[in-house]
Every structure is written in structure tokens, then in C-alpha cells.
């Protein structure tokens, strides 16, 4: 992921924030600390990407509201989400990033319930801007540690790839040995 940010810069931050969000915003801060991009610009572009992704989910909720309401998952989870939304109101949009895994469901929910597009966008902009600033600064401040962690991840990925390759080789050897034994005994055991 960090290679994409280094190679494509702010475009990667924008697209990554629209699709995933959190890790990209932290990596944008790390990249800014390394001097490869401007931190305020990275946070602004990241916030814009987050808003774009959320607007797409909101639109999907609006356009597919009937189908979503008829989904079994919505009928099971819907009442709980509606209780939270009744307590928090549309500001749930801005805070949805704080509870991992609720962002997309929140955006869909408010689309299904036809929250006015402008109101949705303004509330979401507040939440996305705050989140981008928080994670961008976190990445910037913790960049040394983050780079060490990314280095460890690369090393673990290398060893996992080697282990997977070794497993494939052992599997093929066992399979070939079994096929050879079956062939030499004429299928009798």
C-alpha cells in the first residue's frame, strides 16, 4: 500500500481513502513525514476521498432502498441500527468511523432512509475531515514506528510466502509419491 502512495502520491491517497480509509490516511501522514507529500494537502485529499466513498454508499442506499429493506440481514440488524439512529440522529454519520465496521452500514442506512443529500454531505464532511486530520497526524507523529512495523510486515510476508511455497512443494511430492506407488502396484494396496 505504501508503494502505491509513493508512486501515485495524492491520487493514491484519494482513491485509497474512498475505498478503505483508515490505513491510507495513516500512511499519508507517514509519507508526509518522509517529505514525499505535504501533510495538510494529504489530509485534505484523504478527507475528500472518504467523503466520495461515503457519498457512493449513500447513493446506493437511496437507489436500492427497497431491495436493501427486503434483505434478511437488514431485517435482522435494521431495528438495532434504527434505535441507535433514533438516539444519535444524523450525527451518527460523523461518528461512524469510531466503531470499526459500521461506516458502510451507516452510509447505506441514511441513504435508505433518504436523508437529504446536502445534509448528509455536510455532516459527513465534518466527520471525514476530523478523521483525516486525526489519522494523518497520527501517521506523521508515529512514522518512525509505522515504518518499523511496515518493515516487519514485509519480513513476515516474505517468510509466509516461503512457508506457503514449501507447503506446495511438500504437497506435490506427497501427491507424486502416492501416484507413483499406486502406479507401480497396479492400483493394489
N, C-alpha and C positions, 0 to 999 in steps of 0.2 A: 504494500500500500504506500509506504513512504517513497518507493521508487517512482510511483505514478505522480506523487506530489512534486518531487524534484524534477521529473521530466516535463510534466504538463502544467505545473505551477497552479495558478489560481483557478484555471479551468477544472483541474482535478479536485480542488477543494470544493468548488461549486457543485460539481456532479456527485462527488462522494458525499457531501452534506445532504444533498437532495435524496440520495438513496439510503445512506446509512446514518450519517450524522455524527455521532459521538466520537469515535476513534479518529475520524478525519479532522475534526475540529482540534483535537489534542495534537495530532501530527502537524496540522497547520501552525500551531504555536511552536512546536519543536523546530520545524523548518524555518520559521521566522527567527528563532533564537540562533540558528546556524547562519543567519544572514542571507538566506536564499529567497525570502519574501518579506514584505512589510507586514508587521503584526496587525495593526488596525485594519489594513486592507484585507488580510486573510480572514480576520474575524467578520468583517462586513460581507465579504463574498460567501463565507460559510453560513452566515445568518440568512442571506438571500437564497442559498441553496436549500437550507432547511425549510424556509417558507415555501419555496417552489414545490418541494416534495409533499409538504402538508396540504398545499392547495390541490394537488393532484388527487390525494386521498379524499379530501373533502368533496371534490367534484365527482369522484367515483361513488361516494356515498349518496350524493344528490341524484346522479343519473341512474343508479342501480338500487334505489331505496326499497322498492317493492321486493326485489329479489333478495336483498340483504335481510329484510324483515322476515322473510319466509325461510331463511336458513335455520337449521336446527341449532347451530352454535349461537346465533343471535337470540333465539327464543330462550336458550339456557342462560346466557350471560347478560342479555339485554336488561332484565329487571335490575340486576345489581348495578350496571352502568348507569341506568336511569336514576337510581337512588343517589348515587354519587353526584351525578349531574344536577339533580334537584338541590342538593346541599351546596355544591360549589358553584354551579352555574357555568356560563361560558368560560370563566377563568380557568376551568379545568384544561382548556386548550393550552394555556401558557404554562401550566404546571405538569403537563403530561410527561414531559421528559424526565422528571424527577423519579418516576416509578418505571423502571425498565420494562419494556414490553407493552406499554399502554398507549404509546404515541399513535400508532396507526389506528388502533381501535377507537381512540378518541376522535381522530380526524374523520373517520368513517361515520361515527355516531352523530357528530354535529352536521355532517352532510346529509345523512338520512333524515335528521330532524330539521333540515332546511334552515339552519342559522344563516342569516343574511351574509352574503359573500363578503361585503365590505367589513362588517363587524368581525367576522371570522378572521379575515386577513389582518386587521389591526391588532386584535388580541394575540394572534399567532406571531405577528412581527415582534411584539413585546417579549414573548416567551423565547422566540428563536434568537433575538438579539442578546438577551441576558444569558442564554445557554452558550452561545458562540463566544461571548466575552469571557465567561467563566472557564470554559474548556480551553479556549485559546491561551488565556493567561496561565492556566494550569500546565498546559503543554510547554509554554515558554519557560515557566519557572522550574519545571521538573525535567527540562530537556536532557540534562546530563543523565539522570536516572532513566528517562524514557529511552535514550539511545542505548544504554546498557541493557535494558530489558529487551529492546528490539534485537540487539546483538545476540542475546541468549536465545531468543525465539528462533533466530536464524540457525543457530548452532543445534538446537533441539530438532528443528525441521530437517536439518541435514542428517542427523542420527536416525530420526524416524524414517526418512526416505531410505537410508541404508538398511534399516531393520526390515522395512517392507520389501525391499529388493531381495534381502536374504530369505525372507519367508517364501517369496515367489519361487526362488531357486530351490529351496528345500521341498516345496510342494511339487515342483516339476520333476525333481529327482525321484521322489517317492512314487509319483504317478508313473514315470517311465519305468522304474524298477518293478512296480506292480504289473504294468502292461507286459514287460519283458518276462516276468515269472509266469504269467498267465499264458503267454505265447509259447514258452519253452515246455510247459507241461501239457500243452494242448487243451488248456481250459480246465484240466482236472486239478483238484487240490487235495 
